[in-house]
Amino acid sequence: MKRSGFSFQSKNFHFIASFLLMMFLVCFQSMFLAELNNSWLRVDLVTVFIVYVAIEHYLLSALIKIVSAAILMQTFSSAPSGFYLMYFLLALVLSGFISRRLVLYNRLSQFIAFAGIFLLKYVLLYFALLRQIQGQFLEDFISVSYPSLIVTILVAVPLFWLFSVFDEFFEFYSLKDRTADIDI
Amino acid sequence: MQYLRRYGFVLLVVVALLLPFVFYSSDLSERRELSLIERAFYIVSRPIQGGIGFFTDSTQKVFQNYIDLRKAKEEALAAREQNSKLSVQLQVFRELEGENQRLRQLLNFASRVDLKFVTGEVQSADPSFVYKSIRLNRGEDEGVQAGMAVVAGEGAVGVIMRTLPNSSDVLLVTDPNSNLDVIVARNRRRGVLEGAAGPLMKFKYTDRGSRVQVGDEILTSGLTGAFPRGISVGRVSHVSIDIDGVTQIIDVQPSVNLDRLSEALILLRPSKEIEVIQGVGGKDWMKKIFESGGGRTGG
C-alpha cells in the first residue's frame, strides 16, 4: 500500500508507531486493566510487549522503547524509583539471550522460558517488598500476584501474534525473518 | 558504530546485571517527585491518557446508565418513603443544631467542621498490580499538595504522594509504604496501621496490654499526618499470635472498598509535619532540599 511521498515501509514510521503502541499499552494497563475489580483480568500487557520487542526488533530501537516504557510506568506507579528500568532491562537481556543464544526446540520450552521472564517481575518485587515490609508476607504476596502471572502467561502467545500482525501492517520484517532471508 | 553493534548486547548484559545491585542497595522507601524526564513522558502521553480516559468513562457510563435504569423504579418508591421520614427527622435535627451552636458559643468552642476539600475522580491505578496507588484528576492547580489526606464517604483512602499540575497520585492505606497513626475506637488504644502485600492492613506497635478484638473499628488518631481525628480506616478482621508466642498479628479490613473507588475527597489541609517544615523552610522548602542535593521526600 504505497502513497505518493509516504510509505508504511519506512523504518522511522514503524518506530514511531510501535513507540505510540507502547505508550498506549502503558496507559491502557494503568487506566483500564489496573482498575478492574477482577484480578484475573489484569494482564501485564506491557511486559509481554517488552519481551516481544526485545526478541523481534533491533536492539537500539528496542532499548529506546523499553527505557521509555520503564519511565512512563514509573510515573503511574508507587514502586520504588528505578524498579521498572531494572526489570525491563533484565527482561530485554533474558529475551535477547533466549532468542539469540538458546535454541528452543518446542512450544513447551518457549512457554517455560517466557513464563520465567514474567515470573522474574514478581521475584524482583518480592525482594523490593522484603526491605519495605517487616514480617511474613509471602502468602499474601502470592495470593495477590498469581492471577495476574497466570493470565499473562496464558495470553502471551496470542498477544505475540497480535503484535506481529501490527508489525506486518507496517511491512516490518522481524529479526528472525531477516536471518532466514540471509540463510537462504 | 560497528563496535556498538558487535558489543552492544554484551554491554547491555553488564548494565542489566549491575542495575539490581544499585537498586537493592539504594533506599527503596524513597518516593520523590517526578523527575524532568518523567514529567516530559507524562505530558507527551497526556493525549493518549485522555483518549483512554474518555473510552473508559463512556463505557462505564453506558453500563452504569443501563443498571441505573433497571433499578430506578424500585429506588424511586423507596426514596419517596424515606424522604418523608427524613423530612421529619431534619426538622428535629435543625432544632438540635441550633441548640448545639448556642451551647458551643456559650463554651467558646471552635467549630469542628472546618475542612475544605476538592473532589477528585480516579483516573488510573498502579500498573504493577502489587503496589497500591491511584491517580486523581486534581492537582497543583487546585491547591493539592503532597502529604494531604484523601477520604471517601466510608473512611480514609490514602495520602497524596506526589502532585502534577492537573493530577495527583495517592498512596493508598493498603500500600506497603503506607503508615498511619491510629486508635482503636472501643478502648482508644494507639498503634500504627501499615499497608501490606495483600488487600488487608496490619495493625502494629499497639500499646502493651491493649486487647484488640475482631470487629474493632480503627480510627485515625489525628496526632500525626493530615487526617483529622476520628476518620474510620478499617475494621479488625483477624487476630492471631505470632510464632514467638507474644506478638499479636492483627489484620484490618479497609473501611473503603478501594477496588471500586471512583471518586474521593482531598482534604485541603497540609499534613502537620509539612506545616512545621514550611514554618522553618518557607513555602519552597522542597525545592531548597532538591537544590541542596538531598532529593528525598516524606510520604
Interface residues (C-beta under 8 A of the other chain):
Chain A: L20 M23 F24 V26 C27 F28 Q29 S30 M31 F32 L33 A34 E35 N37 S39 R42 D44 V46 L59 L60 L63 S68 I71 L72 M73 Q74 T75 F76 S77 S78 A79 P80 S81 G82 F83 L85 M86 L89 L90 L92 V93 G96 F97 R100 Y122 L124 L125 F127 A128 L129 R131 Q132 I133 G135 F137 E139 D140 F141 S143 V144 S145 S148
Chain B: G8 F9 L12 V13 V15 A16 L17 L19 P20 V22 F23 Y24 S26 L28 S29 E30 R31 R32 L34 I37 E38 R39 F41 Y42 V44 S45 I48 Q49 I52 G53 F55 T56 V122 Q123 S124 A125 D126 P127 S128 F129 V130 Y131 K132 S133 R135 M161 D169 L171 D175 P176 N177 E194 A196 A197 G198 P199 L200 K202 D242 I249 D259 R260
